[in-house]
Amino acid sequence: MNKPLGLYVHIPFCVRKCLYCDFCSYAGQTQSVRERYVKALSEQMEFYAGRERPQVDTVFFGGGTPTCLEPNQLALLLEKIRTCFALSGDAEVTFECNPGTADEKAFATLRRAGFNRVSLGAQSFEAEELSAIGRIHTAPEIDRAVQGARAAGFERISLDLMFGLPGQTKASFSRTLERALVLDVGHLSVYALQLEPGTPLYDRASRYVFPDEDEVADLYETACRTLGEAGYIHYEISNFARPGQACRHNLKYWNCDPYLGLGVSAHSYIGGRRFYFGDGLASFLDGDRPERTEVELTPAMEKRDYLMLRLRLDRGVCEREYTERFGEPFPPAFVAAAGRLAASGWVGTDPTPGARRVFLPEKSFFVSNRILSELLGDEKTE
């Protein structure tokens, strides 16, 4: 590989599973289970790093709730990464955190260990909304978590927010945005609630009043306008950042750069191949290497994935970069579709010779699935 890896480490534990969550996570596990998981993860790192010690320049501990582990356990895993991989000196090292699971002392331990970015799952600052989706934290705990992270020396702090929640209104969402702005963090992720079959919230949906489709669109537009006026760059459909604060690890996903996922349920993309591990926690704890499922990508699929993921970014996709990667210009069908949609303002184009670019203007982000379907559709990219 001629590019450094992004390393994702999945920690599948949480205090209590949120009502909307369909991620691989397990609530109420014992300290013994967590210790065994740390040991199994360390062994998996040794196996996949091998003797080559691949270069890594971003690390992301996600979950679940990584801070369900003790701070010293997370520090131990980060040290293991340094042993097994060639971690660059300026690497971005992130951990996700529920605001109710860490205090200033924990933040200080993690900062000393080498973590330099924290992503806090705030979701909302409204008590009724937090209760409706089963979050364990309160709005004051979000404030304290941000203050604790700053006191520990974290300069890069992100908040996750959600819209489309049960009972949420434009007024309540605006209050959440304003509370987030008061905290003045460098990065905000703003996600629409997805009701996933099999989750408690999906099964109980009839008990709640959800914003309708038009109201959800209005909430998204409110976020775009409010955060834009506050100086945040809308660099990806769901992400906003101060200059220089974009998440380098997540950019690897959208740029189709290589990344390795470790732990149960983790996904990887290396050398043009995608693979992922199952969510069998028991066998993983017993030291069995998790079953690896390979996803065969044809050249056409790789090109389609690249176009689709790059178009999530505000800068879109550049033909020169596409040609450097695939040895050919944009597919004719893609160019034709982009021209049609550009005429109606739903797609932007930059015809600069040698650097032709196609991108989605901000107004198209909320309906990006429809636009990407028209742009990519059943086009043949072989």
N, C-alpha and C positions, 0 to 999 in steps of 0.2 A: 504494500500500500504506500502511496506517495503522499497521503494526507494523514494527520494525526487522528486518532479515534476520539469520539465522544464515548464516555463510559456511563451507562445507566445502571444503578444498583437498586433493585426492588426490595423494599422492606414491607412485608404484607401484614403488618400488625396495626391495630387501632384499638382505642379504648372502647368505642361503640361504633358499629357500622352505620353510616348515614343512610337515611331512608331512600335516597336517590342513587346510591352508589352501586355500580355493577363491576367495579374493579376487583381484582384478586386481593382480598384482604380478609383477615380473621380477627375477630374481637375476643378479648378476654383470655388470651394465651398466657401461660405461666412464664415465670422468669427462666425456668429450665428450658422451655421450648425456644425462647428467644436466644439463649446462650447456644443451644444446638444449631440454630439458624445461622448465627454469626460464624460458628465453626464451619458449617457446610458452605457458606458463602466464601470464606477464606480459601477453602480447598478448591472451589470452583474457579476462583481468581487464579490460583496457581496453575490449574489445568489449562485454562484458556490463554494465559499469558505465555506459558511454556518457557523456553529459554530465550526467546527473541525479545522479550520486554517491549512490546509495542508502545509507540509514543502515544500519549494521551494529553489532550489540552483542555478538555472539559469533563467534569464529573457531576452527576446529578443523582442524589439519593431521593427516590420517590416512593410512593406507597399507595394505599395504606398511610400510615403516619410514621415516618422514620424516627421521630422523637419519642415514640413508644419504647424504643431502645434506650438504655442508659447512655448519657453523653460519652462515657469512656468506651462503650461498645462501638459507637459511631467513630470515635477517634481511632480505635483499634482497626476498624475496617479501612479507614482512610490511610493509615500507616501501612496496611497490607497492600493497598493499591500502589503506594510508593515503592514497595518492595518488588511487586510483581510487574509493574508497568513503569515506563519512563515518563513520569508526570512532569510536564513542563513547568518552569518556575512561575510563569504568569497564568497558570491554569485557572479557569473559573470553576469553583467547587461549591455546589449548591446543595442544600437540604430543604425538603419540605417540612412544614411544621404546622400542627394545629395550635392556634393561640393558647389553648388551654393545657398544653402538654410541655411547656418549657418556661423556665424563669431566667432571670438575669444570670444566675450562676451557671445554668446549663449553657446559655448562649456564650458565656465567657470561656467555658471549657472547649466548646466547639470552635470558637474563633482561634484559640491557642493551638488547637489541633491542625488548623490549616483551612477550615471552611471559610469562605469569604463572601458567600451569598446565601440569603435565606428567603424562601418563598412561603408566605403565610397564607393559609387557607381561611380567609376572613368570610367570604361569600356574601355577607350582609351585615349591616350595623343595626338592623331592626330585630328586636327581641322575638316578635311573633313569627317573623320569617325564619329566623334561626331555629326556633322550636319546631316549625312546620316541616323542616327538612332533616331534623334530628341531629343538629350540630351540638357538640358538648360545650362549646365556649359561649361567652357573652361578649357584647360590644366593648365593655371596659377592658376585657382581657385582650382584645385586639390592640387597643391603645397601649396596654402595659407590655405586650409582646414586642411591638415596634420600639418602644422606649428601651426595653431590656436589650434588644438586639443592637440598637445604636450605642447604648452604654458599653456594650461588650466590644465595640469596634467595628461592627458591620456597617459598611458604607453602601452596600448593594442589597436593598430590601425590596421584595415584590409582594403585592397583595393580590389574591384571587378574589374576584367578585362574580356574582351570578345574577342573571335577570330571567324573568319569566317564572319566578317563584310563586307558590301558593299565596294568594292574598296581596301580592305585590302591586303597587300602583306607581304611576310616574312620580308622584310626590314622595313616596317612600324610597324609591330607587334614587331619586335626586338627593335625598338626605344621606343615603349611603355613599354616593359619589362625593358629596361635600365633606363627609367625615373622613373619607379616604384622602381627599386633597389636603385637609388640615394636617394629616400625618406626613405629607410631602415625601412619600417614598419615590424611588427612582423608576419603578416598573409596576404596571397594573395589567393583570389579565382579566378579561371580562367575557364570561362564558354564558351561553344560553342553557337553561335547564333542559336536559333531555330525559323524558320519561322512558326508562328502559324496562321492557317486560321482565318479570321476575323480581323486581325490586319492590319493597314495601310501598313506596310512594306511588308506583304504577298501580298496584293492587288497590290502594286507597284513594285513587284520584277522584272518585265521585264525591268524596267528602269535602273537597276543597273547591275554591273558585280560582281558576288560573287566568292570567291575562290571555286574551285571544290573540290571533296571529297579527292583527294590525297593532294591537297594544304592545306586543313583544317587539315588533319592528320599531315602534315609537321609543321603547326603552333603549334599544340599541342605538338609535339616532341620538337620543339624549346623552348616552355615554360618549359617542363620537364627538358631539358638539362640546360637551362640558370639558372633556379631557383635552380636546384640541385647543380650546380657549385657554386652558391652564398650561399650555406649552408642551404637552406630551405628543410624541410622534406616533402615529397609528401605523406601525411598521409591519403588522401582520393582522389578519382578520380579527383575531381575538386579543391582540396584545398592543400595549401602549407603553412608551418608554421615554424618559428624559434622554437627551443626547448622550450617547456612550453607554446607556444602561440596558440595551437590548440583551435578551438572554442568548448568550453565545451557544449554549448547549442545544436549545430548541432550534436555533438557526441551522444546526446540522441536519435535523429532520427535514426542514423545508428546502434546504439546498441539496438534499440527497447526498450528503457527505457520510462517510462511514461511522457507524456507532455499534457498540457492543453492549448488549443488555445481559445482566447477570441476576440470578435469583429466580424464584418461581414466577412464571407468566411473563418474563422479560422478552422483548423483541430486539432483533439485531438486523443490521444491513451492512454487509462487508463484501467487497469484491463483486458487487453486482448481484449478491445473493441475499435474500431475506430468510431468516429463520426465527423461531420462537420456542420457548419452553412451556411445558404444561404447568398447571396450577396445583400439582400434587405435592402438598406440603409434607405429608407423612414420609414419603419415600425420600424427599430431599433431606429431611432431618436425619434419616438413617444413613446418609452419606452417599446415596445413589445419585449419579449424575442425572439431571432431569432429562426426560425424553425430548429430543430436539426435532421439531417439525420444519422441514425445508419447504419454502415457497418458490417454486420454479418460475423465474421471470424470463419471458421471451424478450428479444430486443424491442418489439412493439410495446410490451408492457413497461419496460424500463423508460422508454421515451415518453409514454403517456404519464407515468408516475412523476417524472421530472417536470413536465409541463404543468401538471395539476398542482404539485406542491409548490413550485416556484411562483405560481400565480396567486398563492395565498399571501405573498409578500407585497408590500407597497411598490417595490421596484419591479416586480413582475419577472419576466423571463427575457433574456437577451439572446439574440440569434447568434452572435459571435461565440458566447459561452456554450450555447447548445451545439454549435458546429464543432467546437474544440472537444466536446465530450463525445459526440456521436458520429463525427466525420461527415456530416451532411447538414444542409440548411433546414429551416423550419419546414414541416410537411406542408405541401400545397393546400390541403384541406383546412389545416389550422390557420394558415394565412388568409384564406378566403373567408372563413368564419369570423376571424378577427376584424377583417375589413367590414363585413356586414354589421357587426355589433358596434364597431367604432362609429359608423354612420349615425347610429341612434344614441350614442353617448354612453353605452354600457361598458365599453372597452376603450382603453386608451392605447395609443400607439406613438412611438417615437421613431420616425423614419430615418434617423441619422445613418448615413452610409457606413456600412461595416459594423454597425452596432444597433441594428433595428431591435426595438423593444416592444413587447406587448405587456400590458398591465391592466389591473382592474382599478378604476377610480374608487374612492371611498364609498360613494353612493351605491356601488355594486357589491360591496362586501357582504351585506346581509342576504342578498339573493345570489351569492356566489355559486351555490350548487347548481342552480338553473343555468347560469352563464357558462360555467365550466362544462356542463353537459352539452351545451350548444357548441362550445369551442372544441371540445374533444370528441363528444358523441361517439359514433361508430367509425371515426376516421381511421384509415389505415396508415400506420406510421412505419411500416417495414421499409 
